[in-house]
């Protein structure tokens, strides 16, 4: 059950990242990369707080990022 909670919370974090990236579309690439790592660290911290396992948290964080990215790119292909 904790894994599902972490994935849902991380989807919310990735959605927030997507929104902020869309708002700051004129920023330089380096700032977007830094912002990505800040959001990744935030997702990792929240996941680690819930699961209490760094190894499991890293796996869940990468998995949620891959799932969210694939869904995001699939949906943007249908829109454009």
C-alpha positions in Angstrom: 0.0 0.0 0.0 2.9 2.4 0.7 4.2 1.9 -2.8 0.9 3.1 -4.3 0.9 6.1 -2.0 4.5 7.0 -3.1 3.7 6.6 -6.8 0.6 8.8 -6.5 2.6 11.5 -4.6 5.3 11.3 -7.1 2.9 11.7 -10.0 1.7 14.9 -8.3 5.3 16.0 -8.1 6.0 15.3 -11.7 2.8 17.1 -12.7 4.0 20.1 -10.8 7.3 19.9 -12.6 5.6 19.8 -15.9 3.5 22.8 -15.0 6.4 24.8 -13.9 8.5 23.8 -16.9 5.6 25.0 -19.1 5.4 28.3 -17.3 9.1 28.8 -17.6 9.4 27.8 -21.3 11.8 30.7 -22.1 14.4 29.7 -19.4 17.8 28.4 -20.4 18.3 24.6 -20.5 20.7 24.7 -17.5 17.9 26.1 -15.3 15.5 23.5 -16.4 18.0 20.7 -15.6 18.6 22.1 -12.2 14.9 22.4 -11.6 14.5 18.7 -12.7 17.1 17.6 -10.1 15.4 19.6 -7.4 12.1 17.9 -8.2 13.7 14.5 -8.4 15.3 15.1 -5.0 12.0 16.2 -3.6 10.3 13.1 -5.0 13.0 10.9 -3.5 12.8 12.6 -0.1 9.0 12.2 0.1 9.2 8.6 -1.1 11.9 7.7 1.4 9.9 9.3 4.2 7.0 6.9 3.4 8.8 3.7 2.5 11.8 4.0 4.9 14.0 2.3 2.3 16.4 4.2 0.1 16.8 1.3 -2.4 13.0 0.8 -2.8 12.5 4.6 -3.0 15.1 5.0 -5.8 13.4 2.2 -7.8 9.9 3.6 -7.3 11.1 7.1 -8.1 12.7 6.1 -11.4 9.7 3.9 -12.2 7.2 6.6 -11.6 9.3 9.0 -13.7 9.4 6.6 -16.6 5.7 5.9 -16.4 4.8 9.6 -16.1 7.2 10.6 -19.0 5.7 7.9 -21.3 2.2 8.9 -20.5 3.1 12.6 -20.9 4.7 12.1 -24.3 1.9 9.8 -25.5 -0.7 12.4 -24.6 1.2 15.2 -26.3 1.4 13.2 -29.5 -2.3 12.9 -29.6 -2.9 16.6 -29.0 -0.5 17.8 -31.7 
